[in-house]
Amino acid sequence: MSLQARFEQVVAESKNLPERPDNLTLLKMYALYKQASSGGATGERPGMTDFVARAKWDAWNALKGTQPEAAKQQ
């Protein structure tokens, strides 16, 4: 199975988890997905009042420089 096919399978499976992961795990999953599918973080960092968007952007930006293939493997 190709890396892309495995990645797509895991993404689909992640939408049907029996339990909701903790927030740190969710942020890591989000960041890896964004890095794998879109590359490095883009746009401006969300403002202080948008806590969720800011946390997501920060998690994604922390992976800056990670190759999309490496993010897919993780």
BELDA-V735274 format. One record per residue. N is the residue number from 0. NEAR is the number of other C-alpha atoms within 10 Angstrom. Layout:
n=N near=NEAR
n=N near=NEAR
//
This chain:
n=0 near=6
n=1 near=7
n=2 near=11
n=3 near=13
n=4 near=10
n=5 near=13
n=6 near=20
n=7 near=13
n=8 near=11
n=9 near=12
n=10 near=14
n=11 near=11
n=12 near=10
n=13 near=13
n=14 near=9
n=15 near=9
n=16 near=9
n=17 near=7
n=18 near=6
n=19 near=11
n=20 near=12
n=21 near=8
n=22 near=9
n=23 near=11
n=24 near=11
n=25 near=13
n=26 near=19
n=27 near=17
n=28 near=19
n=29 near=16
n=30 near=25
n=31 near=23
n=32 near=19
n=33 near=22
n=34 near=25
n=35 near=21
n=36 near=14
n=37 near=11
n=38 near=20
n=39 near=18
n=40 near=19
n=41 near=10
n=42 near=6
n=43 near=8
n=44 near=14
n=45 near=15
n=46 near=9
n=47 near=10
n=48 near=8
n=49 near=9
n=50 near=11
n=51 near=12
n=52 near=14
n=53 near=16
n=54 near=17
n=55 near=19
n=56 near=21
n=57 near=16
n=58 near=20
n=59 near=23
n=60 near=19
n=61 near=15
n=62 near=19
n=63 near=13
n=64 near=11
n=65 near=15
n=66 near=13
n=67 near=19
n=68 near=15
n=69 near=11
n=70 near=19
n=71 near=20
n=72 near=12
n=73 near=12
//
